[in-house]
Amino acid sequence: MSNLDDSIGKILLELQKDDPDTFKKLMKRAQEENPELFEGDVYDENKVIEEYNRKVDEHDKKIDEN
């Protein structure tokens, strides 16, 4: 099952990068259907990571513009 988890994780990371809107919709649906997966520290950590990724994307865009 670990290989399956790894594959799903890689697919989700690619989706987050390539199509962030679809990723957000998918994660919102997952949260609605399985809220227990998003409770506690893991969910809070993911929020911090998401904010960090947003800042990195903004920084990358600034570099690309220059």
N, C-alpha and C positions, 0 to 999 in steps of 0.2 A: 504494500500500500504506500510505502514511502516514495517509490518512484512515481506513482500517480500523484501524490501530493506535490512532489517537486515539479512535475510537468504542469499541473494546474497553476502552481505558483508562478512559474515562468510565463505561462500564457497570460495570467492576470497582470504581471509586470509589463509585458509587451503591450497589452491592451491599454493599460494606464498611460503608457508613453505615447502610443500611436493614436488612441481615440479616447481621450480623457472624459468626454461627455458620456459615451457609452459605458465606460468603466464606472463613473459615478452613478448612473442609472442602475447598473447591475449590483453595485454594492448597496445602494439604497434598498433595492428589492430584497437582497439577501438579509439585510438588517431587519426589514419588516417581517420576513418569513421566519427568521431565526435570531431574534433579538438577544438570546442568551450567548451567542457567539461574539457579541459586540459589547458585552458588559465588562466593567472593571478596567483594570490597568491596560490590557491589550488595546482596548478601544481608545483610551487616552493616549497611549504611545503612538497609535496609528495616526491620530490627529496631529501630533507633533511632527511625525514623519511627513505627513501630507503637507503641512505648512512649510517644512524645510524644502521639500521637493518643489513647491510653488515658488519659493524664493530662488532656488537654483534655476528654475525655468526662466524667471524674470531676468536673472543675471545673464543667462545664456543669450536671451533675446537682445539685451543691451550690447553684449559683445558682438553679436551678429550684425546689429545696426551700425556699429562703428567699423 
